Amino acid sequence: MLDLRPIGYVIGLLVSILGCTMVFPMLVDMFDGQGHWPVFLESAMICILVGGALALCCANGVGQGLDIRQTFILTTAVWAALPVFGAIPLVLGATDLRFVDAFFEAMSGLTTTGSTILSGLDDLPRGLLLWRATLQWLGGIGIIVVAMVFLPELRVGGMQIFRSEAFDTMGKILPRAQAIAGQISLIYVAITAACAVVYAGLGMGPFDAICHAMTTTSTGGFANYDASFGTFSGPAEYAASVFMILAALPFVRYVQLINGQTTPLLKDAQIRGFLMTIGVLVLVTTVLLVSIFPHHPEQALREALFNITSIISGTGYASVDYMNWGNFLIMMFFFIGLIGGCAGSTACSVKIFRYQLLIASIRVQIQKIRSPHGVFFPRYEGRPVGQDVLSSVISFFIFFVLTLGIVAWMLTLTGLDFVTAVSGAATAVANIGPGLGDIIGPSGNFAPLNDTAKWILIVAMLIGRLELLAVYAMLTVRFWRS
C-alpha cells in the first residue's frame, strides 16, 4: 500500500520553511513604517502551524528512502502545494488579489516562469516586492535539486543520462538530497550575492539590487517595476546577461569546480552548445537591428544580448518592447523560448542537451541509410547513448508539442486570439515569462485573461516546470496499482 507519510513530512517541512522566509519581507515593511507588515506575520503563522502540524503527523513514517512512486508524487505535490501558501500574502496584502490571481502569481514565482498578474509594481509595498523575488529565488534552488536528484532517478525526458554526474541516489533520495542541496545552496547564494554587489555597483539601490539579483539567479524575471529591466537600461543589461548565463549552466559543474575539477566545466557539450546558440542569435539580431532599425551598434548589441539571453534562459526580463522589432525577430523570439538552458540549472524549457541528443540520433539514422551494413551509435560527450535515453528524449519532444498544442487549443476556447493563446501556452509550458501580442507581450501582463485561462496556465506552468512526464506518469492507472 502506498505510504504518503514521507511525502506529507517533506511538504510539511517545506511549508514551514516557506513561512519562516516571510519574516524578511515583514521586517522590510516594518522598517519602511508600512502598516502592511502584519500580513506577513499572519501568513507566516499560518504556514508554520499548518506545515509543522503536517510534518509532526507524518514524522513516524520517515525511516526509509522513497520508492519511485513516492518520488513522483512528492515532486509534483511540492510544486502544487507551496504556491497555495505562497499566495496567502498576496490575498491578504495590499494587492488584494482574488485567490486565482494570487495563486497564478505564486505559481509563476515558484516555477520561475515570470508571468505576472500585477501592475503598478512601482507603488507596491517593498515587502511584497521582496516576497515575489523570494518565491522565485526559492523556486530556483528547488528546481536545481529536483533536476539533479529526482529527475535522473525518475528517468524523465532523458535526464537519466546525468545520473552518474548527479550522484547515486537510488534508495536513499532524501539523505542524499540534503547533502547535494548543501553544496548547491552555497554556490547559489554566492552567485546571488555577487550579482547583487555588481548591480549595486552599477547604480541600483540596495533593495533593487537584492531583489533583481534573486530573480536573475533563479532565471525568474520578476522585476520591481512595470517597465521590467528597462528601468536599468545600460551597463546593468550586460551584467544581467552574464549572470543569467551563469544561472543557466549546470550547477553540478560548479560543484565539481569548487572541488578542484575544472575539466568537466570546460568540456561540457551542453555549455558549448548553449553559448554557441546565444552567440549566433545575438549576432543575427544585432545585424538586423543595425541594418533595419536606427540602432547604434552598441545599443543593438546590448539589447540583443540581454533580451535573447533573458528569453532563452527562461528569465523573462524585457528591456525593450521587442514586439516592435518586426515579424521575423518576433517569431525568432517565440522559438528561442523553446530552446532553454542546460539541464541541472535554474533555466527551463526543452533544454539544450535534448536537441543535441536528437541531432545525434538523426545523424546516426542518416549514416545507416548511407551505409546499411555499418554499425553506428549516437554518442554524447564521447559516450554511447542508450536506446532508453533516446526513447525518453523523443517521448519528451512528442509530449511537449502535444501539450503545447492542447494548452493553446484550450486557451482559444476561452476566447483568446490565436497569437495570445499560442504564445501563452508556450510561455507557460516552457516557463518563459512574457508572451507575444498586445495583451501578454513584454509590455503587458496576464491580468486581463479570464479565470478559466488563468487556471489552464497555472496547470501548464506546473507541468512544464516538472518536465511534463513527471506529472503525466501519475495520470496512468498502472501507476496507482499496488
N, C-alpha and C positions, 0 to 999 in steps of 0.2 A: 504493500500500500504506500502511496506517495506521502512522504513526510514533509509537511510545509513549515515545520518549526524552524529549521535552519534559515529558510527564506525570510520568515517573519522576524527572526532575530536580527539579520543583517539590515533589513529595511527599517526596523525599529531604531537601530543604532544610527543609521544614516539620517533618518528624520530628526533624531535628537541632535546630531551634529549640525544639520541644517538650521535647527532652532538656535543653536549656540552662535552661529555666524551672524544671526540677526542683531547681535549685540553691537557690532561695528556700525551699521547704519543708524542704530538707535543713538549711539554716542555722538555721531556726526550731527544728527538733528538736535540733540541736547546742546552741543557746542554752538550751533547756529541760533539757539534760542527758539527753535521751531516747536510749536505745540504738537508736532507730528510724531514725536518720539514714543508716546505710549502705544502707538500702533505696533511698533516693532517689539515692544515689551510684551504685549498681549499675544502677538503672533509667536514669539519665542516660547512663551509659556505653553501655548497650545502644542507646538511641535515637540518640545521636550517632554511634556507629560504624556502625550499620545505615543510618541516614539519610545520613551522609556518604559511605558506600560507594555507595549507590544514586545519589546526586547526581553523584559522580565518574564512575560508569559511564555515565550518561546525558548528561553535560555536552557531549559532542560533537554532540548533537542539538538544541542550543538555539542557534538563529541567526535564526529567523523567528517570526512570530506564530503563534498556534494557529488551526487551522481550526475549523469548527463541531463536527465530530465529536470532535476532541481536547478541546474545551472542555466538551462534555457529559461525556466520560469523566473529565476532571480534576475537575470539580465534584463528581461522585459519589464518585470514588476517594479524594479527600482526606477526606471525611467518613466513609468506610468504613475507611480505614487509620489515621488518627490515634487513634481510640478504642482500637484494638488496643494501641498503645504507651502511651496514657494509662492503660490498665488495669493495666500492669505494677506500679506501686507498690501498687495495691490487692490484687494477688495475692500479692506478696512481703511486704507490710506487716502491720501489727497487725490489720487486718481479716481477713486470711487467707481471702479470698473465693475461691470457685471461679471459673474463667475466665468462665463465662456471667454470673455475678453482677457480677464486676468489669467486664466488657465492657458490661453493661447500665448500670452506674453511669457509666462513662466516656462511653458514647454519650449518655446522658441529660445529662451535663455539657456536652459539646461541642455538642450540638444545642440547648442551653439549655432542655431540656424540664423538668428539675427533679424528675422522678420518682426515688425513691431506694430502694435495697435495704437501706440501712444503718439500724440502730437503735443506741441507746446512743451517740449522737453526742457527748453531754456529756463522755464519758470517753475519746474518741479522742485520739491524739497530735495536737497542733496542726498539725504538718506535713501530716498527711493532710487535715485540715480546710481548710488553705490550698490544698492541691492540688486539692480538689474545687472551691473557689472559682476557682482559676486556670483549670481546664478550662472553666468557664462563661464566664469573662472572655475567654479566647481565642476561644471559640466565638462570643461576641457580636460581637467585632470582625471575625471571619472572615465571619459571615453578612452583615454590612453591606457588605463588599467584594463578596461574591458577588451580593447584591441590586442593587448599583449598577453593577457592571462586567459580570458574566457573564449574569445572567438577562435583562436587556434585549436582549442580543445573541442569546440563545437563543430569544427571543420566547415565553417561558414564562408562561402564565396571564395575558396582557395586560400583562406588565411592559414590553413594547416601547413603551408609551405614555410611559415615563420615559426613553427612550433619549437624547433631546436634553439632558435635565437631568442625566443620569448620565454625561455626557461621551461623545464619539465614540470608541469603542474598536475598531471593526471592523478586523481585520487587524493590530492592534497591542495585543492584550489584555494581554500580560504587562508591557510597559513602562508602559502607561497605568495598569494596576492598581497598580503601585508608586507612581506619583505620587498617585493618589487615596488609597491606603492611608495615605500620609504625612500628608495633611491630616486624614483621618478619625481617625487614631491620636491626634493632638494633642487633638482635641475629645473623643474617647473617654476619654483619660487625664484631661483636665481635669474632665469630668463625674464620673468616678470619684473623683478627689481631693476635689472639692467635696462629694460625697456622704459620703466618709469623715470629712471635717472636721465636717460637720453632725452625723453620727451620734455622733462623739466628744463634740461639744459638748452633746449631749442625754443623755449618761450612759453610752454604750457604752465598753467598754475599747478601747484602740488596736487590738488584734488583731481583736476582733469587728467594730469599725468598718470596718477594711480589708476583711475577708472579706465582710461583708454589703454593702459598697459595690460590690465586684466583682460579686456575684451580683444586686444591684439594677440596676446599669447595664447588665448583659448580659441583663436580664429572665430570669434563670435560676432563681432561687428556692432554691438550696441554702442551708441555714442551718446554724449550728454547734450547734444544739440540737434535741432531739426535738420540743420544743414549737414549732418553727419560729420565726416572728417574734413569737409570743405571749409570748416571754421579754421582749420590749421594748415591751409594750403601753403606749400613752400618746402623748406628742408625737412619738416616733420613727415612729409609724404615718403621721402627716401628712407628715413629711419623706420617708419611703419612697414614699408615694403621688406626691409631686411628682417625685421622681427616676425612678420607674417611668414616669410620663407623659413626662418628657423623653427617656427612652431609647426610648420607643415612637413618637417623632416622626421624620420623615425627616431623616437626618443630612446629606443634601445641602443642606437649608435652613440648617443650622448652618455649612456650608462657605460658602454664599452670604452668610450673616450676617457672618462674620468678614472677608469680602471687601467689606463695605460695602453689601450688598444686603439691605434689610430687608423690602421689599415682598413677595417670594415667600413668606416665612415667615408674614406676616400674612394673605395672601390664599389660602393653600393650602387647597383643598377637603377634602383628607384630614384635615388638622389640625382644621378646623372641625367636620367630621363626627365625628371621634374624640372631641373634647372635649364636644360636644353629647350624644353617646351616653353617655359616662360621667356627665355631669350628670343626664340623665334617669334612668338606672339607679340612681344614688346617691339621688336624691330619692325614687323609688318605694320602694327598700329601707329608707331611713331612716323614712319614714312607716309602713311595715309593722312595722318593729321597735318603734317607739314605741307603735303602736296595739295590737299583738297581744302583744308580749312586754314584760316590765317593764324596758325600756331607758330610761335617761336620754337626752334628746335629743342631748347632745354625744357620749355613748358610741355611740349608734346611728349618728350621722353619721360618726364616726371609723371604726367597724368596717365600715360600708357602703362608705365611700370606699376604705379600704385593701384590703378583700377583693375588691371589684369591680375596682378598678384592677389588682390582682395577677392576677386571672383573665383579664381582657380583654387585658392586655398579654402574657399567657403566662408571667408570672414564676412564679406558683405558690406564693408565700408564703401562709401562713394564720396569722391572729392569733387566730382562734376556730374552733371546730368548727361550721361553718355547716350541717352535717347536722342540727342541732337547730333550724333556723330554719323548719321547715315545708316541705311538699311544693312549694308554689308557688315559694318562693325557691330551693329545691334545683334544681328544673327550670330556673329562670331562670339560675342559675349554670352549668348544663350548656350552655345556648345562648349565654351570654355568652362562654364559652371558644371558641366557633366564630366569633366576630367578628374578634378580633385587632386589632393596632395598625395603623400606617402602613407602607407599602412603603418600603424603604430604611432601616429601623430594626432594632433587635435583636428586636423583637416578632415573634410567629409567627402561626399560624392563617391564616384566609382573607384577611384584610386589609380595611380599610375601603374602599379605592378600588374593589375588585371589587363590593362591594354598591352603591356609588354608580353604577358603570357599568351594573350590572344594572337598577337602578331607572330610570336614564336610558333604557335600551333599552325597558323596559316602558312608560314614559311615551310614547315615540315610537310604539310599536305601538298604544296606545290612541288617540293623536291620528290615526293613519292610519285606524283603524276609524271614528272620528267624521267625518273628512274624507278620504274615499278618494282625492280628486284633489289633495290637498295634498302638498307636498314637505317632509318632516321628517327631521332628522338628530339622532341623540343627540350631546350635547355634554358635554365635561368641562373644567371651568375655562374655559368660553367657546370652546373649540376643538372642531371636529367630530371625532368618533371614528370611525376607520376600521373597516370590517367585519372586518378581520383581528384587530383588538383585541377586538371584541365576541365573535367566534368563539372566541378564545383564552380569554376570561373564562368564557363559557358552558361550554366544554370543561373548564376547571378545576373549575367547580362540579359538573359531572357526575362527573368523576373523583374529586373529593373525597368526594361522597356514596357513590359505589361503593366507594371504598377504605375508608371508614368502615364500611360495611355488611359488606364482605368480612372485614375485620380482626375486627369484632365476632363475626361468624359463626364464624370460625376459633377465636377465644378461647372461644366456647361449646363447641366440640368438644373443648377441653382440659379441660372440666369446670367452668368458671366459671359463676356465676349470671348472669342477664340484666343486672342493674344493673352488676356488676363488668365484664362483657365489653363492654358498650356504652360505659360511661364510660372504661374502659381504652383502648378503641380511639380514642375522642375525644381523650383526653389524650395519646396517642402521636402520632396523625396531626396534631393541632393543636399539639403540643409545649407543652402547658399545664402539666403537673406532677401535682398530685393528681387523683384521680378521685372517684367517689362510692361510698358504701357503707361498710360496716364494715372491709373489707379494705384498699382502696386510697384511702379517703377522706382528708380533711385530717388526721385523727388516726391514720392507718395508714401502711403502706408496701407496696412490691411484693415483699418478701422471701417471703411465703407462696405466691406463684404458682409453678406448676411450670415446669420448664425450657423446655418447648415454648412456653408462653405468653410467657415472657420473650424467647425468640428472635423470636417473632412481633412483640412490641412493639419490639424492637430494630430490626427491619427497618422497622416502621411509623414510628418516630421519624426514621430516615434519610430515608425517602420524604417524610414531611411537612415536614421542615426544608428540603428542596431543592425545595419547591413541586410535588411529585408528578411533573409532566410531564418534568422534567429527568432523572428516573430512568426513567420509563416509555418515553421515546423510545428508550432503549438496548435495550429488550426486543423491538424490531421487527427483522425480517430485513433490511429495506431499510437500516437504519442501518449494518449491518456490511458491506454490499456496497461494494466498491472503486469 
